[in-house]
Amino acid sequence: MTREGARGPYAEQHTHVAVGESRWPMAGAVAAAIVLTVLLPDDLRLAPGWVLPVVEGLLLVALIAGDPGRISRRSTALRAASIALVGVLACSAVWSTIRLVDDLIHGGKETDSAGSLLQAGGTVWACTILAFSLMYFELDSGGAAARAHRMPATPQLAFPQQLSPELNATHWRPRYVDYLYLALTNATAFSPTDVMPLASWAKIAMGLQALVSLLILGLVVARAVNVFA
């Protein structure tokens, strides 16, 4: 073996330059989730109206300040802030779903009007899609910063580009829009579509999102039909 051939893979490994994806799609999704949280009726929020937007906004500012532009910096502090942000968004969305379901079963002021019910239900449903899309984005393969440096041999969420060798997508990386699409299709089909969950956490998260979405859409539509009738 020639000297050049022997050092080829080593050189390729150490000359690889991480190219992270833009921070702004993820930041835009968080901003949209904050706005939707503000628009929720008071009794559907996890905390008083200003608490969650402030907490989520501060965590987002910390992430942008610590790793602006493109997401490529691997840091324990930034990773912890990302996980905390996703946790707050997910807990808020699940809590709003529980409160909405309770109002639908026992009666609440949002359930007396079809317009108010559809608005509240649609807002909660959109919050769950954004929260779970950010969860998939942050947890898959160690997060966006880790994916920028190296994709694992076996993905945790397997996209079509990773399952089809004929696509020749060796250097392909999923972006936030891919996880947003995953969350949207999972919320409407109540099952995986083109993205397969391989890791246990991914199966649990997608199953939970499908259940939450089914509860929201099924109960809200049924109640709205009764109100219209």
N, C-alpha and C positions, 0 to 999 in steps of 0.2 A: 504494500500500500504506500502511495506517495505521501510525502509530508503534507502537501496541500490537501489531499483527500482525508488524511487522518485528522487534520485540525478543522476541516470544513464544518461539521455539525457544531463543534465547540464555538467556532467563530460566529456562526449564525445565531447561536443561542445568546451570545454576549453582545452582539451588535444590534439585537432587536430593539427597536424604539417603540415604547408604548404610545399608542394613539388613543386617547380616551374620547368618549363621546361628549357632545356639548352638555353643559349643566342646565341649559335653559329649558328644554322640554320637561325635564323632571321638576324644575323650579316652577314652571307654568302649571303643572298638574297640582303641585302643593298649593299654589296661590288659588287655583280654581276650587280646591277642596276647602280652603279657608273661607272663600266667599260663600260656598254652599252651606257651610256650617253656620255662618252668620244668618243666612236666609231661613234656617230651620226654625220651626215653632219652638218656643221656650221649653215646653215639656218633653221635647224630643232630643234635647241636647244633654250631653254627659255632664256638663258643668255650666255655670253662668256664662252668658253670651260672650264676654270678653276673654275668658280664661283660655279656652282652646286656641282661638286665633292668635293670641299673644304667644303662647307656648310654641305653637307650630311655626309662627313667624320668626321667633328668636332662633329656633333650631335651624330653620332654613337659612337665615342670615349667617349663622355660624358655619354652615357647610359651604356657602358661597365664598365667605371670607377665607376659609381654610383651604379651599381648592377651587379657585375661580376658573372661568373659561371652560376647560375640558376636564372631565373627571379622570384623573390618573394617579393622584397622590394616595398612597397606602399609609394610613395612619390609624392607630387604635382609637384615638380621640374622635376622629372624623367618622370612623366606623360605628362607634358607640352613639354618636349624635344621629347618624342615619337610622340605626336600629330604633332609637328612641322616637324619632319622628314617625317612622312607619308604625311603631307600636301605638302611639297616640292616635294616629289617623284610623288604624284598624279598630281599636277599642271604641273610639267615638262612633264609627260606622255601625259596629255590631250593637252597641248600646242603643243607638237611634232606631235600629231595626227592632230590637226587643220592645222598646217603648211604643213604636208604631203598631206592632202586632198586638200589644196589650190594649191599646186604644181601640183597635179594630174589634177585638173580642169583647171588651167590656164597655165600649162606647167612650168617645172623647170628642172634644170640640172640633177636631179636624175631620172626624168621620161623619158629621152631620151634613156637610156640603160636599157634593161630588167634585167641585172645582178645587176646594181646599184639600180634599183627600188626595186627588191626583197630583196636586202640586207638592204636597208633603211627601207622598210616596215616591214621586219622581226625583225629588231632591235627595231623599235617603238612598234610593237606588243608585243615583249618580255618585254619591259619596262612597258607597261600597265599591263601585267599579274603580274609582280613583285610588282608594285605599289599598285594594288588593293588587292593582297594577303596580303601585309603588312597592308593595311587599315582594312581589315576584321580581321586580327590578333590583331590589336591594339584596335579596337572599340568594338568587340564582348564581351559582358558581363563585360565591364569595363577594358578590357586589360588582358594581361597574368598574371601580378602580382595579380590582383583581382581574376582571375580564380584559381590561385594557392591556395588561401585561402578559396574561397567559390564559388560554381556555383549557379546561380539564379534558382529558381523553374521553371521559364519559360524562356527558352533560347531566345536569339535574332536571332541567326542563329542555326537552329535545325538540328543536324547531325543524321544519322541513329541510332547511339548508344543511342541518347536521345529520339528517337521516337519509339523505339522498346523495350518494357519492357522485352521481352524474351531474349534479349542480356545480361541482368543483368549487365548493365554498370553504376551502381549507382555512383561509384567513378571515372568514366571516365572523362578525360579532353581533349579537342581538342588541338593539337599541331600545330606548324607552318606548317608542311607538310600537314595537313588537310586543312588549309586555302589556301595553294598553289594549292592543287588539286581542291578546290572550284573555285579559280580564273581561272585555266586552263580550266576546263570543262565549266564554264560560258562563257569563251572567244571563245570556239569552238562550243558549242550548242546554244549560244545566249539566254539561258534560264536556270533556275535552273534544276539540275539533281537530285542528292540525298540529297542535303542540301537545306532546305527550309528557306527563309527569313521571319521572323515573325515581326521584328521591322521595323518601317517606314524607318529609315536610311539605313537598310540593303536592303530593296526593291529598294530604290533610287540608292544606290551604285551599286547593281547588274544590275539594268536596264541601268545605265549609262555605265557600263563596257561592257554590251552586245551591246549597240549602238556603242560605240567606236570601238569594235572589228569588228562589222559588216561593219563599214565604211572602216576600214583598209583592211580587207581581201577582201571585195567586190570590192573596187576601185583598189587596187593594182593588184589583179588577172586580172581584166578586162583590165587594162592598159598594164600589161605585155603580155597578149594575143595579144593585138593590136600591140605592139612593135615587138613581135616575127613574127607576120603575115606580 
